[in-house]
Amino acid sequence: MMVEPSLVRGLIAAQFPHWADLPVEAVDASGTANAIYRLGTDMAVRLPRTEGSAADVATEHRWLPRLAGQLPFPVPLPLARGVPDEAFPRPWSVCTWLEGTNPRPGDAASSSDLLAADLAEFVLALRRISPQDAPPAYRSEPLASRDAVTREALATLDGVVDAEAVAAAWKEALSAPPFTAAPVWVHGDLQPGNVLVADGRLAAVIDFGCTGLADPAVDLIAAWYLLTAGARQTFRTAVAADDATWARGRGWALSIALLELAHYRESNPVMARIAAWVIEEIVDAGPR
């Protein structure tokens, strides 16, 4: 459904009238899960676009307050939970607004060793949080279980990407030893749209809809989605990723990017452009 500022104003007025006089401004974001609006100067309204993303509202309201105090960088804090009504049929959220800009593939931030070190600090801090009662992450399945859908996506992209080189990279990722240890907390989707930077440093991490317990390799997708070759090595050293974990992280990034490029080529050019860049980085850089 289309989400317009007038709809957001109506929802706020009906459910949180103490904020009814605050300005509502659309946020230009390429994400596919939520429509995002700025409310006043220090709040954001997040309205799920799909039933799947609507389920993330409960996850974020339960876990973000518990995670925030154990993380070294700001994350959104839920302030209020909207309920479905005739105007909008899904639960929705009001959360804190965080300053920063989304990085772009290949920009100055992606070459920053400081950003690489910041990302590693965030990932390591998340891993150290107690897993007690934590839910499985959205991407908690073994990498090998994605083989069929990844190959299907690649088949649709023959001629768009170097299919032979991509298939070889995917085969190499699948040959890595599988993860057999206890799962750890992961963000689950460390992509440009979910990270805010300022002056080449990590300013905040947002959108925790995929968070939960999984193979730590899942969060290594940041190495290819957010960093170029030199900074990527800084990140790998800082997180102390062994060869098997690094290979699985590369496989996760490749699989996600292939599915995104196949799905969003027509509907979301920004997401498709990012995915194409990731695929090219993985093929050009090899297993490093």
Buried (B, 14 or more C-beta within 10 A) or exposed (E): EEBEEEBBBBBBEBBBEEBEEBEBBEBEBBBBBBBBBBBEEEBBBBBBBEEEBBBBBEBBBEBBEEBBEEBEBBBBEBBBBBEEEEEBEBBBBBBBBBEBEBBBBEBEBBBBBBBBBBBBBBBBBBBEBEEEEBEEBBBBEEBEEBBEEBBEBBEBBEEBBBEEBBBEBBEBBBEBEEBEEEBBBBBBBBBBBBBBBEEBBBBBBBBBBBBBBBBBBBBBBBBBBBBBBEBBBBBBEBBEBEEBBBBBBBBBBBBBBBBBBBBBBEEBEBBBBBBBBBBBBBBEBEEE
